[in-house]
Amino acid sequence: MVKYKKYVVSSDEENIRIDRWLRRKFYNIPQSFVQKKLRKGFIKLNDKKIKANKLIKKNDLIKIYQFDESSYAPKKIKTINKANEKDIKKFEKSKIYENNDFIIINKWAGISTQGGTKVTLSIDQIINSISEKYNLVHRLDKQTSGVLIISKNYSTTRFFGKLFKDRKISKTYIALCKGKIKERKKTIELDLNKQKYYKKNSIVANKDKKISLTNYEVLEYKSGISSVVFLPLSGRMHQIRVVAKYLNSPILGDSKYNNARENNKSELMLHSSAINFLYKNKKQFFVAEIPEKMKNNFKKYGLKIPKNKFIEQYN
């Protein structure tokens, strides 16, 4: 057992609580263990006893006394199947914007955001093949295309996490839906768990309320198809797809919530078109080009393809 182990806080780690830093750094240590060590002074910050909620800063010195590997086993780096060069190139081409802290991509339809038992390739797998520091900060369904944010460091991951939690990120979706929606413009509040088709298809459905709030506006109706703008004010799983079903106008290509066979021959006609948020006190607005297959369906039904300047008015 060494006398103490020391760590210097990096810029990526600052402004988080000392107890959260410890639990992030070491494998399977309980909060009670951390509290006890801090209380007895076995873990110090800049040679001072501190409480669990103390925020750490860049270049702070953390000393852990009576350090031993059995108690402080390091977090295991997750092992992933590396994405190949072709997949990484496709990801690079999908970039809309990039700076030192985050990347905005136009996710293509057909790729999962995260991995799973039946997932052979995901955006998460691709970005972790590029850098272990990259993280997803939100998700899109596999068949949904459009704007996706990827953080490049831990502090930015936390920044976006708070934005989403506080509902300070606005998203705009474009969809092609079957049938004519009765009201051109409305706000829909739904308890998703009261929608039988949601409960049947959702692996996360339970007895608790799952309230969703969504604004929508019908842009045009032709040939039995509506082009619709959806503005989700909450972030529930399959939210827009369930709302479309609730309006008796399910999204074309939706194999879960649209039972009409003739409408399931194409990809899901749902696109995350734009996103905006404040970053360093400046408004950030990004638009993802509508994919060609979706544009072809607009043309097929004689509908106007929304332009970027038109989409901007909703943000």
C-alpha positions as CSV (number, residue, x, y, z in Angstrom):
1,M,0.0,0.0,0.0
2,V,1.4,3.4,-1.0
3,K,1.4,6.4,1.3
4,Y,-0.9,8.3,-1.1
5,K,-1.7,8.5,-4.7
6,K,-2.0,12.0,-6.3
7,Y,-4.0,13.2,-9.3
8,V,-4.0,16.6,-11.0
9,V,-7.4,17.8,-12.3
10,S,-7.5,18.4,-16.0
11,S,-9.6,21.1,-17.8
12,D,-12.0,18.4,-18.9
13,E,-12.7,17.4,-15.3
14,E,-13.2,20.7,-13.6
15,N,-16.4,22.0,-12.1
16,I,-17.7,18.6,-11.1
17,R,-18.1,17.4,-7.5
18,I,-15.2,15.6,-5.9
19,D,-17.4,12.6,-5.1
20,R,-18.6,12.3,-8.7
21,W,-15.0,12.6,-9.9
22,L,-14.0,9.7,-7.6
23,R,-16.9,7.5,-8.7
24,R,-16.2,8.3,-12.3
25,K,-12.5,7.5,-11.9
26,F,-12.7,4.3,-10.0
27,Y,-14.6,1.1,-10.5
28,N,-17.6,0.2,-8.3
29,I,-16.8,2.3,-5.2
30,P,-20.1,3.2,-3.4
31,Q,-21.1,6.7,-2.3
32,S,-20.9,5.6,1.4
33,F,-17.2,4.6,0.9
34,V,-16.4,8.0,-0.7
35,Q,-18.2,9.9,2.1
36,K,-16.3,8.0,4.8
37,K,-12.9,8.6,3.2
38,L,-13.6,12.3,2.7
39,R,-14.9,12.7,6.3
40,K,-11.8,11.0,7.8
41,G,-9.5,13.1,5.6
42,F,-8.1,10.1,3.6
43,I,-9.0,12.0,0.4
44,K,-7.8,15.6,0.3
45,L,-8.0,18.4,-2.2
46,N,-5.0,20.7,-2.3
47,D,-4.0,19.2,1.1
48,K,-7.3,20.2,2.7
49,K,-10.2,18.2,4.0
50,I,-13.3,18.8,1.9
51,K,-16.9,17.7,1.7
52,A,-18.4,15.5,-1.0
53,N,-20.1,18.3,-2.9
54,K,-16.9,20.4,-3.3
55,L,-16.4,21.4,-6.9
56,I,-12.9,20.7,-8.3
57,K,-11.0,23.1,-10.6
58,K,-8.3,22.7,-13.2
59,N,-4.9,21.9,-11.8
60,D,-6.3,21.1,-8.3
61,L,-4.3,18.4,-6.6
62,I,-6.2,15.4,-5.3
63,K,-4.4,13.1,-2.8
64,I,-5.8,9.7,-1.8
65,Y,-4.1,8.3,1.4
66,Q,-3.9,4.6,2.2
67,F,-4.4,4.0,-1.5
68,D,-4.7,0.4,-2.6
69,E,-5.8,-1.2,-5.9
70,S,-8.4,-3.5,-4.3
71,S,-10.5,-0.5,-3.1
72,Y,-9.7,1.9,-5.9
73,A,-9.8,-0.3,-9.0
74,P,-9.7,2.0,-12.1
75,K,-12.6,2.3,-14.4
76,K,-12.3,-0.1,-17.2
77,I,-12.0,1.4,-20.7
78,K,-14.9,0.1,-22.7
79,T,-13.9,-2.2,-25.5
80,I,-15.7,-1.8,-28.8
81,N,-15.4,-3.2,-32.2
82,K,-13.5,-0.6,-34.2
83,A,-15.4,0.9,-37.2
84,N,-13.6,0.5,-40.5
85,E,-12.1,3.2,-42.6
86,K,-15.1,3.3,-45.0
87,D,-17.5,4.0,-42.1
88,I,-15.3,6.7,-40.6
89,K,-15.1,8.4,-44.0
90,K,-18.9,8.4,-44.3
91,F,-19.1,9.9,-40.8
92,E,-16.6,12.6,-41.8
93,K,-18.6,13.5,-44.9
94,S,-21.8,13.8,-42.7
95,K,-20.3,16.7,-40.6
96,I,-22.1,20.0,-40.7
97,Y,-20.0,21.8,-38.2
98,E,-17.1,21.1,-35.9
99,N,-15.1,23.1,-33.2
100,N,-12.9,22.2,-30.3
101,D,-15.8,21.0,-28.1
102,F,-18.5,19.4,-30.3
103,I,-19.4,18.1,-33.8
104,I,-22.8,18.4,-35.6
105,I,-23.5,15.7,-38.1
106,N,-26.4,14.9,-40.5
107,K,-27.0,11.3,-39.4
108,W,-28.0,9.1,-42.3
109,A,-31.0,6.8,-42.0
110,G,-30.4,3.2,-41.2
111,I,-27.6,3.5,-38.7
112,S,-28.2,3.1,-34.9
113,T,-27.1,5.9,-32.6
114,Q,-26.0,3.5,-30.0
115,G,-24.9,-0.2,-30.0
116,G,-27.0,-3.2,-28.8
117,T,-27.3,-6.9,-29.1
118,K,-28.4,-6.8,-32.7
119,V,-26.5,-3.7,-33.8
120,T,-23.5,-4.3,-36.0
121,L,-22.6,-0.6,-36.5
122,S,-23.6,2.6,-34.6
123,I,-22.6,6.2,-34.5
124,D,-21.3,5.6,-31.0
125,Q,-19.0,2.8,-32.3
126,I,-17.7,5.1,-35.1
127,I,-16.9,8.1,-32.8
128,N,-15.2,5.9,-30.2
129,S,-13.0,4.5,-33.0
130,I,-11.9,8.1,-33.6
131,S,-11.5,9.2,-29.9
132,E,-12.4,7.7,-26.5
133,K,-13.3,11.2,-25.4
134,Y,-16.1,11.6,-27.9
135,N,-19.6,11.1,-26.5
136,L,-23.2,11.1,-27.7
137,V,-25.4,13.7,-25.9
138,H,-28.7,12.7,-27.4
139,R,-30.2,10.0,-29.7
140,L,-32.1,9.6,-32.9
141,D,-34.0,6.4,-33.9
142,K,-32.2,4.1,-36.3
143,Q,-34.4,5.1,-39.3
144,T,-34.5,8.8,-38.5
145,S,-32.0,11.0,-40.3
146,G,-30.8,14.5,-39.4
147,V,-29.0,16.7,-36.8
148,L,-27.0,14.8,-34.2
149,I,-24.7,16.4,-31.6
150,I,-21.4,14.7,-30.5
151,S,-19.3,16.2,-27.7
152,K,-15.5,16.0,-27.8
153,N,-14.8,16.1,-24.1
154,Y,-16.5,15.4,-20.8
155,S,-17.2,19.0,-19.8
156,T,-19.1,19.6,-23.1
157,T,-21.0,16.3,-22.5
158,R,-22.2,17.7,-19.1
159,F,-23.0,21.1,-20.8
160,F,-25.3,19.5,-23.3
161,G,-26.8,17.2,-20.7
162,K,-27.9,20.2,-18.7
163,L,-29.3,22.0,-21.8
164,F,-31.4,18.9,-22.7
165,K,-32.5,18.5,-19.1
166,D,-33.5,22.2,-18.8
167,R,-35.2,22.0,-22.3
168,K,-33.0,24.8,-23.6
169,I,-32.4,23.0,-27.0
170,S,-35.0,23.5,-29.7
171,K,-35.4,20.9,-32.4
172,T,-37.3,20.9,-35.7
173,Y,-38.4,17.8,-37.5
174,I,-39.9,17.4,-41.0
175,A,-42.2,14.4,-41.7
176,L,-44.4,13.0,-44.4
177,C,-47.6,11.6,-43.0
178,K,-50.4,9.6,-44.3
179,G,-53.8,11.3,-44.6
180,K,-55.1,14.8,-43.8
181,I,-54.7,16.2,-40.3
182,K,-57.9,17.9,-39.1
183,E,-56.3,20.9,-37.4
184,R,-53.5,22.7,-39.3
185,K,-51.6,23.8,-36.2
186,K,-51.8,22.6,-32.6
187,T,-50.0,21.7,-29.4
188,I,-50.4,18.0,-28.4
189,E,-49.9,16.9,-24.8
190,L,-49.9,13.1,-24.4
191,D,-49.3,10.6,-21.7
192,L,-47.5,8.1,-23.9
193,N,-48.2,5.2,-21.6
194,K,-52.0,5.6,-22.3
195,Q,-51.3,5.0,-25.9
196,K,-51.7,1.3,-26.4
197,Y,-49.6,1.2,-29.6
198,Y,-46.7,2.9,-27.7
199,K,-46.9,0.4,-24.8
200,K,-46.9,-2.5,-27.2
201,N,-43.8,-1.3,-29.0
202,S,-41.8,0.4,-26.3
203,I,-39.3,-1.5,-24.1
204,V,-39.3,1.3,-21.5
205,A,-43.1,1.6,-21.0
206,N,-44.2,1.3,-17.4
207,K,-47.1,2.4,-15.1
208,D,-45.7,5.9,-14.6
209,K,-46.9,8.8,-16.6
210,K,-44.8,9.6,-19.7
211,I,-46.0,13.1,-20.5
212,S,-44.9,14.4,-23.9
213,L,-45.5,17.9,-25.4
214,T,-45.3,18.5,-29.1
215,N,-46.1,21.5,-31.4
216,Y,-46.9,20.7,-35.0
217,E,-47.9,22.6,-38.2
218,V,-49.2,21.1,-41.4
219,L,-47.3,22.7,-44.3
220,E,-49.2,21.1,-47.2
221,Y,-51.6,18.4,-48.2
222,K,-51.6,16.6,-51.5
223,S,-52.3,13.2,-53.0
224,G,-53.3,11.8,-49.5
225,I,-50.1,12.9,-47.9
226,S,-49.3,15.7,-45.5
227,S,-46.0,17.4,-45.0
228,V,-45.7,18.4,-41.4
229,V,-43.3,20.3,-39.1
230,F,-43.0,18.8,-35.6
231,L,-41.5,20.8,-32.7
232,P,-41.0,18.5,-29.7
233,L,-40.9,20.3,-26.4
234,S,-40.0,17.2,-24.5
235,G,-37.7,14.3,-25.3
236,R,-39.6,11.0,-25.1
237,M,-38.8,7.8,-26.9
238,H,-40.7,7.7,-30.3
239,Q,-42.5,10.9,-29.3
240,I,-43.1,12.3,-32.8
241,R,-44.0,8.9,-34.3
242,V,-46.6,8.4,-31.5
243,V,-48.1,11.9,-31.9
244,A,-48.4,11.3,-35.7
245,K,-50.3,8.0,-35.0
246,Y,-52.4,9.8,-32.4
247,L,-53.4,12.3,-35.1
248,N,-54.5,9.4,-37.4
249,S,-51.7,10.4,-39.7
250,P,-48.8,8.0,-39.1
251,I,-45.4,8.7,-40.7
252,L,-44.7,7.0,-44.0
253,G,-42.3,4.1,-43.6
254,D,-43.0,3.7,-39.9
255,S,-43.2,-0.1,-39.4
256,K,-44.0,0.3,-35.7
257,Y,-46.8,2.8,-35.8
258,N,-48.1,2.6,-39.4
259,N,-49.8,-0.7,-40.3
260,A,-50.6,0.2,-43.9
261,R,-48.3,-2.0,-46.1
262,E,-48.2,0.5,-49.0
263,N,-46.6,3.1,-46.7
264,N,-43.9,0.8,-45.3
265,K,-42.0,0.2,-48.6
266,S,-39.8,3.2,-48.1
267,E,-37.5,4.4,-45.3
268,L,-39.0,6.3,-42.4
269,M,-40.0,9.7,-43.7
270,L,-38.9,11.6,-40.5
271,H,-35.9,14.0,-40.6
272,S,-34.4,16.0,-37.7
273,S,-34.0,19.1,-39.8
274,A,-32.6,21.7,-37.4
275,I,-31.4,22.4,-33.9
276,N,-30.6,25.6,-32.0
277,F,-29.1,26.4,-28.6
278,L,-27.0,29.0,-26.8
279,Y,-23.3,28.2,-26.6
280,K,-20.9,30.7,-24.9
281,N,-23.8,33.2,-25.0
282,K,-24.1,33.0,-28.8
283,K,-27.0,31.4,-30.6
284,Q,-26.0,28.3,-32.5
285,F,-28.3,27.2,-35.4
286,F,-27.7,24.2,-37.6
287,V,-29.7,22.8,-40.5
288,A,-29.3,19.2,-41.9
289,E,-30.2,18.8,-45.6
290,I,-33.2,16.6,-46.2
291,P,-31.9,13.2,-47.7
292,E,-32.5,12.5,-51.4
293,K,-34.9,9.6,-50.7
294,M,-37.1,11.9,-48.7
295,K,-36.9,14.6,-51.4
296,N,-38.0,12.1,-54.0
297,N,-41.1,11.4,-51.9
298,F,-41.9,15.1,-51.7
299,K,-41.7,15.2,-55.5
300,K,-43.7,12.0,-55.9
301,Y,-46.7,13.4,-54.0
302,G,-46.3,16.9,-55.5
303,L,-45.3,18.5,-52.2
304,K,-42.8,21.4,-51.9
305,I,-39.5,20.6,-50.3
306,P,-38.9,22.9,-47.3
307,K,-35.9,25.2,-47.8
308,N,-33.3,25.9,-45.1
309,K,-34.5,29.6,-44.9
310,F,-38.1,28.4,-44.4
311,I,-37.0,26.0,-41.6
312,E,-35.1,28.8,-39.8
313,Q,-38.4,30.6,-38.9
314,Y,-39.2,27.8,-36.5
315,N,-36.0,28.3,-34.5
